[in-house]
Amino acid sequence: MACVCTDALRSFGIATTYDARIRTPSGTFADRGQAGVALNERGPGSPADFNEFFQSDQPAPLPVPTEAAKVTGGGSLVGVDARFGFVVERKISDGPATGEWQFVNLASGDIVHSVAITSLAITGNTATFSGVCRNERAPEGTPCSFFVIVQDNGEDSQAMSDTYIVTGTGFVGAAGAVVGNVKIHSSAS
């Protein structure tokens, strides 16, 4: 009895859905769809094919509207020799983020001021903002940028402390519970 054999195709794969927010200098954009990988085996002696795919549900990423928002704060950090202060806001929906931010890390000697605020986003009791800065302790022209995450846990004496995290380039960042206050305002006012 003779065997007539053909190259059988076996495929294995996995896919997942995604919902992404992409921040660019032109704004924040939304995209969603499916992404995955697949392995196609053709049989002994034949090479396997590996494929990956991204399939958006949208014809192009969509701009995400930015709401009017405001966040303020100031104080020091528990267990860290650092102080901060800021007022960051977007006065109108889809308008630019503006404001002032200052951070002093006494342990490293960094004294950092914002030159421009480039983003502001608020979700629930958490705000993020970023920008370009200058460090008074660094040589002129040293690149400096910052990214701040704050959490407003309320004014109640039973509430957890507000939190503050700053990272960036051109200075030493810090994080911790706030001795002071962070306030996310219901609208830019």
Secondary structure, DSSP 4 states (H G I P E B T S, - for coil): ---------EEEEEEEEEEEEEEETTEEEEEEEEEEEEEEE--TTS--EEEEEEEESSSSPEEPP---EEEEEEEEETTEEEEEEEEEEESSTT---EEEEEEEETTTTEEEEEEEEEEEEEETTEEEEEEEEEETTSPTT---EEEEEEE---S-TTSPPPEEEEEEESS--EEEEEEEEEEEESS--
